[in-house]
């Protein structure tokens, strides 16, 4: 039987092809391998998984942004702000001074921008998920490898990106218009300096120090007298009675009779520069109106502890200022900052001139000094508005996971309105009887705490109007509570509901 021998040698044309390929694509050693190849092949599976999650999250966010751009309400809000802000900068005059015009414009401009963006955030956050559920477009997403928590977080991220963009644009417009108003308006040099010191600045302040021990002693004596004479109001709780007695004690401490004086002592005053000026802010109230509705008084500002030394041994000056101010409105006067002692203390003295013939109550006395710049303070105010928008976005997304669009938007609007008047609501509920007070403390009070606060010290506009410093600790605390606690809880609740709800029922 013939034997067939098979040659193990490769054909010559195949060898020539391999040699040409080796010359064109030489094999590289590990030392010469490109860095990106090493990174690509050495990437761990958890890292790839995290990148995949982020890509899905970003895809949902981009879809939310595209969905919002197609909404007519977004175009309406943008057009309104683009038209109204320049018009407001021209027609608003305030008290017919440049200072009043700047205060009025920045107050109404920031308030209008914040209000319209809050409404827009509520509408978008409530609509984006409910519309997908109603039109059944969500079926195309949940059937893909996209987790439900990624859908909720992606929707929230998209709304927040829209808020950041719009807030940055319109807050920048307000800032530019404010600077333009101050430059194109012709004023005297004195008023221009006053605007730089009182408006284009960020002033920190120390309010009227209260002698708490004296107040508590006065409250205890008054409460004991009422209890002894059996005159305690039966419909009011003990805490409410003590609050009213405390207010009466504070009012009694503020009274300055005709020809009498009152002194204040402030501590920890640290202005940026002793060559600058500090401001004394106050408001007059009287027991009986004067003839021309003005109070005439003499103020002394400085370190009164130097009185025991001779006039030539004083280290800081003591200034005297005579004023005639209208009753019921805030007033300010400035003095050099060198009146502050080295240990940061400053004393004020007010003398009620006999010409007034009325008892005067100087209220809300405050010492203001420059502690920052206008631009940095404006950025912090914008961040405070953004925290409000993030909370409303989380609220709308959370409600839309288990409610229809009309119900979700109604609840959001109610919570937003309650947040605007939260201080008034809290104070009105304090007037309760003793039996109802316990029920309120354990049921309603925790719920009210979860509601946002948009008024009082949490209103961003009054920081810019009064040239008052929005401190970083206060901003961080507000953002931590509003975003880090309340918005986070709402988001987690929405994720839990959306992950466990039945989107569609199977049919035979």
C-alpha positions as CSV (number, residue, x, y, z in Angstrom):
1,X,0.0,0.0,0.0
2,X,1.6,3.3,-1.0
3,X,2.4,5.7,1.8
4,X,1.5,9.4,1.3
5,X,3.9,11.7,3.0
6,X,2.6,15.2,4.0
7,X,5.1,17.9,4.1
8,X,5.1,19.9,7.4
9,X,6.9,22.8,5.8
10,X,4.8,26.0,5.2
11,X,4.4,27.2,1.6
12,X,6.8,29.9,0.5
13,X,4.0,32.4,-0.3
14,X,2.7,32.1,3.3
15,X,6.1,32.7,4.8
16,X,6.6,35.8,2.6
17,X,3.2,37.2,3.7
18,X,4.1,36.7,7.4
19,X,7.4,38.5,7.0
20,X,5.8,41.5,5.3
21,X,3.2,41.6,8.1
22,X,5.9,41.5,10.8
23,X,7.8,44.4,9.1
24,X,4.6,46.5,8.9
25,X,3.3,45.7,12.4
26,X,6.2,44.8,14.6
27,X,5.4,43.3,18.0
28,X,6.0,45.6,20.9
29,X,7.4,44.7,24.2
30,X,5.5,45.5,27.3
31,X,7.8,48.5,27.9
32,X,6.7,50.0,24.6
33,X,3.0,49.2,24.8
34,X,0.9,52.4,24.7
35,X,-0.3,53.6,28.1
36,X,-3.9,53.8,27.0
37,X,-3.8,50.1,26.0
38,X,-2.5,49.1,29.5
39,X,-5.2,51.2,31.1
40,X,-7.9,49.8,28.9
41,X,-7.0,46.2,29.5
42,X,-6.1,46.7,33.2
43,X,-9.4,48.3,34.0
44,X,-11.3,46.3,36.6
45,X,-14.8,45.1,36.2
46,X,-16.2,47.3,39.0
47,X,-14.7,50.4,37.3
48,X,-16.4,49.4,34.1
49,X,-19.6,48.9,35.9
50,X,-19.5,52.3,37.5
51,X,-18.8,53.9,34.1
52,X,-21.8,52.1,32.7
53,X,-24.0,53.3,35.5
54,X,-22.9,56.9,35.0
55,X,-23.4,56.6,31.3
56,X,-27.0,55.4,31.9
57,X,-27.6,58.2,34.4
58,X,-26.3,60.8,32.0
59,X,-28.4,59.4,29.2
60,X,-31.5,59.8,31.3
61,X,-30.4,63.3,32.3
62,X,-29.9,64.3,28.7
63,X,-33.3,63.0,27.7
64,X,-34.8,65.0,30.6
65,X,-33.1,68.2,29.3
66,X,-34.3,67.5,25.8
67,X,-37.8,67.0,27.1
68,X,-37.7,70.2,29.0
69,X,-36.4,72.2,26.1
70,X,-39.5,71.2,24.1
71,X,-41.8,72.5,26.8
72,X,-43.5,75.8,26.1
73,X,-43.3,76.9,29.7
74,X,-39.5,77.0,29.5
75,X,-39.6,79.4,26.6
76,X,-42.2,81.6,28.3
77,X,-40.1,81.9,31.5
78,X,-37.0,82.7,29.5
79,X,-38.7,85.3,27.4
80,X,-40.4,86.9,30.4
81,X,-37.1,87.3,32.2
82,X,-35.2,88.6,29.2
83,X,-37.9,91.2,28.7
84,X,-38.7,92.2,32.3
85,X,-35.3,92.5,33.8
86,X,-34.0,95.2,31.4
87,X,-37.4,97.1,31.7
88,X,-37.2,96.9,35.5
89,X,-33.7,98.4,35.5
90,X,-35.1,101.4,33.6
91,X,-38.5,102.1,35.2
92,X,-37.8,101.4,38.9
93,X,-36.8,104.5,40.8
94,X,-37.2,103.5,44.5
95,X,-37.0,106.7,46.7
96,X,-35.7,108.8,43.8
97,X,-32.1,108.2,44.8
98,X,-29.5,106.0,43.2
99,X,-29.2,104.0,46.4
100,X,-33.0,103.4,46.5
101,X,-33.1,102.5,42.8
102,X,-30.3,99.9,43.2
103,X,-32.0,98.4,46.2
104,X,-35.4,98.2,44.5
105,X,-34.1,96.7,41.3
106,X,-31.9,94.0,42.9
107,X,-34.7,93.1,45.3
108,X,-37.4,92.7,42.7
109,X,-35.0,91.3,40.1
110,X,-33.8,88.5,42.4
111,X,-37.3,87.9,43.7
112,X,-38.8,87.6,40.2
113,X,-36.0,85.3,39.0
114,X,-36.3,83.1,42.0
115,X,-40.1,82.9,41.8
116,X,-40.2,82.1,38.1
117,X,-37.4,79.5,38.3
118,X,-39.2,77.9,41.3
119,X,-42.4,77.6,39.3
120,X,-40.5,76.3,36.3
121,X,-38.7,73.7,38.5
122,X,-42.0,72.5,39.9
123,X,-43.6,72.1,36.5
124,X,-40.6,70.3,34.9
125,X,-39.9,68.0,37.8
126,X,-43.6,67.0,38.1
127,X,-44.1,66.6,34.3
128,X,-41.0,64.7,33.2
129,X,-41.7,61.4,34.9
130,X,-45.5,61.5,34.8
131,X,-45.6,62.2,31.1
132,X,-43.3,59.2,30.4
133,X,-45.7,57.0,32.4
134,X,-48.8,58.4,30.8
135,X,-47.5,58.1,27.2
136,X,-46.0,54.6,28.1
137,X,-42.5,55.8,26.9
138,X,-41.2,54.5,30.2
139,X,-41.8,50.9,28.9
140,X,-38.9,51.4,26.5
141,X,-36.5,52.3,29.3
142,X,-37.4,49.9,32.1
143,X,-37.1,46.9,29.8
144,X,-33.5,47.9,29.0
145,X,-30.6,47.4,31.5
146,X,-31.5,50.6,33.3
147,X,-32.3,50.4,37.0
148,X,-35.3,52.3,38.3
149,X,-33.2,54.3,40.7
150,X,-31.1,55.4,37.8
151,X,-34.2,56.8,36.1
152,X,-35.2,58.8,39.2
153,X,-31.6,60.1,39.8
154,X,-31.2,60.9,36.1
155,X,-34.4,62.9,36.0
156,X,-33.3,64.8,39.1
157,X,-29.9,65.5,37.6
158,X,-31.4,66.8,34.4
159,X,-33.7,69.2,36.2
160,X,-30.8,70.5,38.4
161,X,-28.6,71.1,35.3
162,X,-31.4,73.2,33.8
163,X,-31.7,75.2,37.0
164,X,-28.0,75.8,37.3
165,X,-27.8,77.0,33.7
166,X,-30.9,79.3,33.9
167,X,-29.9,80.7,37.3
168,X,-26.4,81.4,36.2
169,X,-27.6,83.3,33.1
170,X,-30.2,85.4,34.7
171,X,-28.3,86.1,37.9
172,X,-25.4,87.2,35.7
173,X,-27.8,89.6,33.8
174,X,-29.1,91.1,37.1
175,X,-25.5,91.6,38.3
176,X,-24.5,93.2,35.0
177,X,-27.5,95.5,35.0
178,X,-26.9,96.5,38.6
179,X,-23.3,97.6,37.8
180,X,-24.6,99.4,34.7
181,X,-27.1,101.4,36.6
182,X,-24.5,102.6,39.0
183,X,-22.2,103.7,36.2
184,X,-24.6,105.4,33.8
185,X,-26.5,107.4,36.6
186,X,-24.9,110.7,37.4
187,X,-24.8,111.4,41.1
188,X,-22.7,113.6,43.5
189,X,-19.5,112.3,44.8
190,X,-20.8,112.1,48.4
191,X,-23.7,109.8,47.3
192,X,-21.4,107.7,45.2
193,X,-19.1,107.1,48.2
194,X,-22.2,106.3,50.3
195,X,-23.4,103.7,47.7
196,X,-20.0,102.0,47.7
197,X,-20.0,101.8,51.5
198,X,-23.7,100.8,52.1
199,X,-24.7,98.9,48.9
200,X,-21.7,97.5,47.0
201,X,-20.3,95.8,50.0
202,X,-21.0,92.9,52.4
203,X,-21.4,94.0,56.0
204,X,-21.5,91.8,59.0
205,X,-23.2,93.1,62.1
206,X,-23.7,92.5,65.8
207,X,-27.2,93.2,67.1
208,X,-28.3,94.7,70.4
209,X,-26.8,92.6,73.2
210,X,-29.5,91.4,75.6
211,X,-28.9,90.9,79.3
212,X,-30.5,87.4,79.5
213,X,-30.1,87.1,83.3
214,X,-31.9,90.4,83.9
215,X,-34.7,89.5,81.4
216,X,-35.2,86.0,83.0
217,X,-35.3,87.5,86.4
218,X,-38.0,90.0,85.3
219,X,-40.0,87.3,83.7
220,X,-39.8,85.0,86.8
221,X,-41.0,87.9,89.0
222,X,-43.9,88.8,86.7
223,X,-45.0,85.2,86.3
224,X,-44.9,84.6,90.1
225,X,-47.1,87.7,90.6
226,X,-49.6,86.5,88.1
227,X,-49.7,83.1,89.6
228,X,-50.0,84.5,93.1
229,X,-52.9,86.7,92.2
230,X,-54.5,84.0,90.1
231,X,-54.4,86.1,86.9
232,X,-52.8,83.5,84.6
233,X,-54.8,83.2,81.3
234,X,-56.3,79.7,81.3
235,X,-56.4,79.4,77.5
236,X,-52.6,80.0,77.1
237,X,-49.8,77.6,77.8
238,X,-47.1,78.4,80.3
239,X,-44.5,78.8,77.5
240,X,-46.7,81.3,75.6
241,X,-47.3,83.3,78.8
242,X,-43.6,83.5,79.5
243,X,-42.9,84.5,75.9
244,X,-45.3,87.5,76.2
245,X,-43.8,88.4,79.6
246,X,-40.3,88.3,78.0
247,X,-41.4,90.6,75.2
248,X,-42.8,93.0,77.8
249,X,-39.6,92.9,79.7
250,X,-37.5,93.6,76.6
251,X,-39.8,96.5,75.7
252,X,-39.4,97.9,79.3
253,X,-35.6,97.7,79.0
254,X,-35.7,99.7,75.7
255,X,-37.6,102.7,77.2
256,X,-35.6,105.9,77.3
257,X,-37.5,108.7,79.1
258,X,-37.3,112.4,78.4
259,X,-33.8,113.6,79.4
260,X,-32.6,110.1,80.1
261,X,-29.8,108.0,78.5
262,X,-29.3,104.4,77.6
263,X,-26.1,102.5,76.9
264,X,-25.1,99.5,74.8
265,X,-21.9,97.4,74.8
266,X,-20.9,95.4,71.8
267,X,-18.1,92.8,71.7
268,X,-16.0,90.9,69.1
269,X,-16.1,93.7,66.5
270,X,-13.4,92.9,63.9
271,X,-13.5,95.2,60.8
272,X,-11.2,94.4,57.9
273,X,-9.5,97.8,58.1
274,X,-9.5,100.3,61.0
275,X,-9.2,103.1,58.4
276,X,-12.7,102.3,57.1
277,X,-16.0,103.3,58.7
278,X,-18.6,101.4,60.7
279,X,-22.3,102.0,60.7
280,X,-24.9,102.3,63.5
281,X,-28.3,101.0,62.4
282,X,-31.4,101.5,64.5
283,X,-35.1,102.3,64.4
284,X,-37.1,104.7,66.7
285,X,-40.5,103.8,68.3
286,X,-42.3,106.2,70.6
287,X,-45.0,106.0,73.2
288,X,-46.6,109.2,71.8
289,X,-46.0,110.7,68.4
290,X,-44.0,113.9,68.2
291,X,-45.3,117.0,66.3
292,X,-43.2,116.4,63.2
293,X,-42.9,112.6,63.5
294,X,-39.2,112.9,64.2
295,X,-37.0,112.0,67.2
296,X,-34.1,114.2,68.1
297,X,-31.3,112.5,70.0
298,X,-27.6,112.6,70.7
299,X,-25.4,109.5,70.1
300,X,-22.0,108.9,71.6
301,X,-19.8,106.1,70.2
302,X,-16.5,104.8,71.5
303,X,-14.8,103.2,74.4
304,X,-16.4,104.7,77.5
305,X,-14.0,102.8,79.8
306,X,-11.4,105.5,79.0
307,X,-13.4,108.0,81.1
308,X,-11.4,107.1,84.2
309,X,-8.2,108.3,82.4
310,X,-7.3,111.8,81.6
311,X,-8.2,113.3,78.2
312,X,-4.6,113.0,77.0
313,X,-4.4,109.3,77.8
314,X,-7.3,108.1,75.6
315,X,-6.2,105.5,73.1
316,X,-9.3,105.6,70.9
317,X,-11.6,108.6,70.2
318,X,-15.2,109.0,71.3
319,X,-17.5,110.5,68.7
320,X,-20.7,112.4,69.2
321,X,-23.4,112.5,66.6
322,X,-26.7,114.5,66.8
323,X,-29.6,113.1,64.8
324,X,-33.2,113.9,63.9
325,X,-34.8,110.9,62.4
326,X,-38.3,109.8,61.3
327,X,-40.2,107.4,63.6
328,X,-40.7,103.8,62.5
329,X,-38.1,103.5,59.8
330,X,-34.5,102.2,59.9
331,X,-31.7,104.8,59.9
332,X,-27.9,104.6,59.7
333,X,-25.0,106.9,60.5
334,X,-21.3,106.2,60.0
335,X,-18.3,106.8,62.1
336,X,-14.6,105.9,61.7
337,X,-13.7,102.4,62.7
338,X,-10.9,103.6,65.0
339,X,-13.5,104.1,67.7
340,X,-13.4,100.3,68.3
341,X,-11.1,99.3,71.2
342,X,-8.2,96.9,70.7
343,X,-10.1,94.1,72.4
344,X,-13.0,94.5,69.9
345,X,-15.4,96.3,72.2
346,X,-17.5,99.3,71.4
347,X,-20.0,101.3,73.5
348,X,-23.0,103.3,72.4
349,X,-24.9,105.9,74.3
350,X,-28.2,107.5,73.4
351,X,-29.6,110.7,75.0
352,X,-33.3,111.5,74.6
353,X,-33.3,115.3,74.2
354,X,-36.0,117.1,76.2
355,X,-37.3,118.8,73.1
356,X,-38.9,115.5,72.1
357,X,-41.3,115.5,75.1
358,X,-41.9,111.7,74.5
359,X,-40.5,108.4,75.7
360,X,-38.3,106.9,73.0
361,X,-37.6,103.2,72.3
362,X,-34.5,102.7,70.1
363,X,-35.0,99.2,68.6
364,X,-32.9,96.7,66.7
365,X,-29.7,98.7,67.3
366,X,-26.9,97.1,65.3
367,X,-23.3,97.8,64.6
368,X,-22.3,97.0,60.9
369,X,-18.8,96.8,59.5
370,X,-17.4,95.6,56.1
371,X,-16.6,91.9,56.2
372,X,-16.6,91.0,52.5
373,X,-17.1,92.1,48.9
374,X,-20.3,92.6,46.9
375,X,-19.4,90.0,44.2
376,X,-18.6,87.2,46.6
377,X,-21.7,87.9,48.6
378,X,-23.8,87.9,45.4
379,X,-22.4,84.4,44.5
380,X,-23.4,83.1,48.0
381,X,-26.9,84.5,47.6
382,X,-27.2,82.8,44.2
383,X,-26.1,79.5,45.8
384,X,-28.9,80.0,48.4
385,X,-31.4,80.3,45.6
386,X,-30.0,77.2,44.0
387,X,-30.5,75.2,47.2
388,X,-34.1,76.2,47.1
389,X,-34.4,75.0,43.5
390,X,-32.7,71.7,44.2
391,X,-35.2,71.0,47.1
392,X,-38.2,71.7,44.8
393,X,-36.7,69.5,42.1
394,X,-36.4,66.6,44.5
395,X,-39.9,67.2,45.8
396,X,-41.4,67.2,42.4
397,X,-39.6,64.1,41.2
398,X,-40.4,62.3,44.4
399,X,-44.1,63.1,44.2
400,X,-44.3,62.2,40.5
401,X,-43.2,58.6,41.2
402,X,-46.6,57.8,42.8
403,X,-48.9,60.7,42.0
404,X,-50.4,62.1,38.8
405,X,-49.2,65.4,37.4
406,X,-52.1,67.6,38.6
407,X,-51.9,66.2,42.2
408,X,-48.1,66.4,42.3
409,X,-47.9,70.0,41.1
410,X,-50.7,71.0,43.5
411,X,-48.8,69.6,46.5
412,X,-45.6,71.2,45.4
413,X,-47.2,74.6,45.0
414,X,-48.8,74.3,48.5
415,X,-45.5,73.4,50.1
416,X,-43.8,76.2,48.2
417,X,-46.3,78.7,49.5
418,X,-46.1,77.4,53.0
419,X,-42.3,77.8,52.8
420,X,-42.7,81.5,51.9
421,X,-44.8,82.2,55.0
422,X,-43.3,79.5,57.3
423,X,-42.4,82.0,59.9
424,X,-45.9,83.3,60.2
425,X,-47.4,79.8,60.2
426,X,-45.0,78.7,63.0
427,X,-45.8,81.7,65.2
428,X,-49.5,81.4,64.7
429,X,-49.5,77.8,65.9
430,X,-47.6,78.7,69.1
431,X,-50.8,80.3,70.5
432,X,-52.3,77.0,71.8
433,X,-53.7,75.8,75.0
434,X,-51.6,73.4,77.2
435,X,-53.5,70.3,76.2
436,X,-53.2,71.1,72.5
437,X,-49.6,72.2,72.8
438,X,-48.4,68.6,73.7
439,X,-50.3,67.2,70.7
440,X,-48.8,69.9,68.5
441,X,-45.2,69.2,69.7
442,X,-45.3,65.5,69.0
443,X,-47.3,65.5,65.7
444,X,-47.5,68.8,63.8
445,X,-44.2,70.4,64.8
446,X,-42.0,67.6,63.2
447,X,-44.0,67.8,60.0
448,X,-43.6,71.6,59.9
449,X,-39.8,71.2,60.5
450,X,-39.6,69.2,57.3
451,X,-41.3,72.0,55.3
452,X,-38.7,74.4,53.8
453,X,-38.2,77.9,55.1
454,X,-37.9,80.6,52.4
455,X,-38.7,83.7,54.6
456,X,-36.9,85.7,57.2
457,X,-33.2,85.0,57.4
458,X,-33.6,82.4,54.6
459,X,-34.8,85.1,52.1
460,X,-31.8,85.8,49.9
461,X,-32.9,89.3,48.7
462,X,-32.6,91.1,52.0
463,X,-28.9,90.3,52.1
464,X,-28.3,92.3,48.9
465,X,-30.7,95.1,49.7
466,X,-29.2,95.8,53.1
467,X,-25.6,95.1,52.0
468,X,-25.5,92.4,54.6
469,X,-23.0,89.5,54.7
470,X,-24.3,86.0,53.9
471,X,-21.8,84.1,55.9
472,X,-20.3,80.8,54.7
473,X,-21.2,78.8,57.9
474,X,-24.8,80.0,57.6
475,X,-24.9,79.1,53.9
476,X,-23.4,75.6,54.5
477,X,-25.8,74.9,57.3
478,X,-28.8,75.9,55.2
479,X,-27.6,73.8,52.2
480,X,-26.9,70.8,54.5
481,X,-30.4,70.9,56.0
482,X,-32.3,71.8,52.8
483,X,-30.4,69.6,50.3
484,X,-28.3,67.1,52.4
485,X,-31.2,66.1,54.6
486,X,-34.7,67.1,53.3
487,X,-34.0,66.8,49.5
488,X,-32.1,63.5,50.1
489,X,-34.9,62.0,52.1
490,X,-37.4,63.0,49.4
491,X,-35.2,61.4,46.7
492,X,-34.7,58.2,48.6
493,X,-38.5,58.0,49.2
494,X,-39.2,58.5,45.5
495,X,-36.6,55.8,44.6
496,X,-38.2,53.4,47.1
497,X,-41.7,54.0,45.7
498,X,-40.8,53.9,42.1
499,X,-38.7,50.7,42.5
500,X,-41.6,48.8,44.1
501,X,-44.6,50.1,42.2
502,X,-46.2,48.3,39.3
503,X,-45.9,50.3,36.1
504,X,-47.9,47.9,33.9
505,X,-49.9,44.8,34.4
506,X,-49.3,41.7,32.3
507,X,-52.1,40.7,30.0
508,X,-52.9,37.3,28.6
